[in-house]
Amino acid sequence: MKRYFFLVTILSLSFSLFCLVPRGMAEGKKVVAILPFTNLMKDVQLDWLCGGVAETLTTKLGNIQSLTLVERMRVEDALKEIALGKTGFIDEKTAVKVGNMIGAKTIVVGAFQKAGDTVRLTARFVDVGTGKISNTAEATDKMKNIFELQDKIAHRIIETLRVEVAPEEQKKMEEKPTNSLVAYEQYSKGIDSLNQGDYNEAKKMLAQAVKEDSNFGLAKKTLEYVEWARPNLHSSLYLRRINKPYNYVFAAMSDALRHTEGTKITKQDISTGTISARQKMSWLTTGLDINIEIKDLGNLSGIRIFTQTKKTIFGIRQQVDYGESKKAIRRIIKDFEKQL
């Protein structure tokens, strides 16, 4: 009987620990982050390619189920923290530092240069664990074939990581987001503005991309996100566009709330994309109210979090300052982003 009880206890503990592991890690996925490509020519007219190539590669590889691609905004946040701009050179040591900050196992560090109408992409794949370059890639072609160049880099990443790709994943990965290079440039500029927090400029660029190519689905959905997010830009403590489908993002946030100590979900409705929770603070309060809204954008999602008030034990609602609120949800966000 004692042996049976001991075995049940161990199994229960193991299951609990497994459930606390972020989804990507629990499934044994390989976590990859694509850093902005370096503009070797220092031509400001081509700076849009720095984020554009990284964004497209992240989206392409995101179709592979056995890979977890770190969200671009998390990458941007890490680069800001170490004060490294999008055009700065990134060596292996810096790549490892970024990888440790965002939980990636492989960091793709790339660069590009253009001569006439020909462009060359180069990439180094850095193993975060060893700090060494595991492989490299290079592709050269006409600028009009920029997506084919990116496909070559993507295939090299897959070969390096020894990942099996299903035929349907291969097909999705090689789909062109648009046939218009002009629309792609405007979209990339819009994403850059979005990552910098300039939603007005992002809306302008994305609207131009959609006008240039009305079939550019990714630009349309990102523009929809910007229009949804802009009215609450200054009141949201957390505002993100996520390159994951709605159901995945909703489940990840729900899991993060359940696994955050002192936090309790009070209401959630997947049909409306809303989650309400309360987090314990001091003994003088009944807790901080947390309201979350998730937007369904097809293969993308939008998420925003408001935490503006708290209740005292006397039933009087008091305003919570921005810093206190953001600090209170930091643990939730950390666990949530690990699952992306």
ZILIN-V276330 format. One record per pair of residues at least 6 apart in sequence whose C-alpha atoms are under 8 Angstrom apart, sorted by the first residue. I is the first residue (numbers start at 1). GAP is how many residues later the second one is. Records with the same first field share a line. If there is no record, write none. Layout:
I = GAP, GAP
This chain:
18 = 8
19 = 7
20 = 239
22 = 313, 316, 317
23 = 316
24 = 6, 7, 44, 314, 315, 316
28 = 38
29 = 37, 38, 39
30 = 36, 37, 38, 75, 76, 131
31 = 36, 37, 38, 39, 72, 73, 74, 75
32 = 35, 36, 37, 38, 72, 73, 74, 75, 76
33 = 25, 36, 37, 38, 39, 42, 66, 71, 73, 74, 75
34 = 20, 21, 23, 24, 35, 36, 38, 41, 73, 74, 75
35 = 19, 40, 72, 73, 74, 75
36 = 14, 15, 17, 18, 50, 51, 73, 74
37 = 12, 13, 14, 16, 17, 49, 50, 72, 73, 74, 75
38 = 12, 48, 49, 50, 51, 72, 73, 74
39 = 7, 8, 10, 11, 48, 72, 73, 74
40 = 71, 72, 73
41 = 71, 72, 73
42 = 45
47 = 40
48 = 137, 140, 141, 144
49 = 136, 139
50 = 36, 37, 61
51 = 35, 137, 140, 141
52 = 133, 136, 137, 139
53 = 97
55 = 17, 133
56 = 94
57 = 93, 94, 97
58 = 11, 12, 13, 14
59 = 184
60 = 94, 112, 113, 114
61 = 6, 8, 93, 112
62 = 6, 7
63 = 106, 109, 110
64 = 101, 105, 109
66 = 97, 98
68 = 272
69 = 271
70 = 32, 34, 270
71 = 171, 172, 269
73 = 122, 167
74 = 28
75 = 23, 27
76 = 119
78 = 20, 23, 24
79 = 6, 19
90 = 19
92 = 34, 39, 40, 41
93 = 38
95 = 12, 14, 31, 33
96 = 11, 30, 31, 32, 33, 35
99 = 6, 7, 8, 29
100 = 28
102 = 236
103 = 235
104 = 24
105 = 22, 23, 24
106 = 19, 20, 21, 22
107 = 18, 19, 20, 21
108 = 15, 16, 17, 18
109 = 14, 15, 16, 17
110 = 11, 12, 13, 14
111 = 10, 11, 12
112 = 7, 8, 9, 10
113 = 6, 7, 8
114 = 6
117 = 25, 26
118 = 22, 23, 24, 25
119 = 21, 22, 23, 24, 27
120 = 18, 19, 20, 21
121 = 17, 18, 19, 28, 29, 32
122 = 14, 15, 16, 17, 31
123 = 13, 14, 15, 30
124 = 9, 10, 11, 12, 13
125 = 8, 9, 10, 11, 32
126 = 6, 7, 8, 9
127 = 6, 7
134 = 26
135 = 25
136 = 20
137 = 16, 19
138 = 15
139 = 10, 13, 14
140 = 9
141 = 8
144 = 37
147 = 29
151 = 22, 23
158 = 6
177 = 39, 40, 41
178 = 6, 35, 37, 38
179 = 34
180 = 32, 33
182 = 27, 30
183 = 25, 26, 27, 29, 30
184 = 25
185 = 24
186 = 19, 20, 22, 23
187 = 18, 19, 22, 32
189 = 13, 16
190 = 11, 12, 13, 14, 15, 16
191 = 11
192 = 10
193 = 6, 8, 9
194 = 7, 8
199 = 27, 31
202 = 21, 24
203 = 20, 23, 24
206 = 13, 14, 16, 17
207 = 13, 16
209 = 7, 10
210 = 6, 9, 10
221 = 76, 77, 79
222 = 19, 78
224 = 73
225 = 16, 70, 72, 76, 77
229 = 10, 73, 75
233 = 6
235 = 71
236 = 68, 69, 70
237 = 67, 68, 69, 70, 85, 88, 89
238 = 65, 66, 67, 68
239 = 63, 64, 65, 66
240 = 62, 63, 64
241 = 59, 60, 61, 62
242 = 7, 58, 59, 60, 61
243 = 56, 57, 58
244 = 55, 56, 57, 96
245 = 51, 52, 53, 54, 55, 56
246 = 48, 49, 50, 51, 52, 53, 54, 55
247 = 23
249 = 45, 52, 91
250 = 20, 23, 44
252 = 84, 87, 88
253 = 83
254 = 21
255 = 81
256 = 76, 77, 79, 80
257 = 6, 7, 8, 20, 75
258 = 6, 7
260 = 71, 72, 75
262 = 17, 18
263 = 14, 15, 16, 17
264 = 13, 14, 15
265 = 10, 11, 12, 13
266 = 9, 10, 11, 12
267 = 8, 9, 10
268 = 6, 7, 8
269 = 6
273 = 20, 21, 22, 23
274 = 17, 18, 19, 20
275 = 16, 17, 18
276 = 13, 14, 15, 16
277 = 12, 13, 14
278 = 9, 10, 11, 12
279 = 8, 9, 10, 11, 49
280 = 6, 7, 8
281 = 6, 7
284 = 28, 29
285 = 25, 26, 27, 28
286 = 24, 25, 26, 27
287 = 23, 24, 25
288 = 19, 21, 22, 23, 37
289 = 18, 19, 20, 21
290 = 15, 16, 17, 18
291 = 14, 15, 16
292 = 11, 12, 13, 14
293 = 10, 11, 12
294 = 7, 8, 9, 10
295 = 6, 7, 8
296 = 6
307 = 13, 18
308 = 11, 12, 13, 14, 17
309 = 8, 9, 10, 11
310 = 7, 8, 9, 10
311 = 6, 7
312 = 6
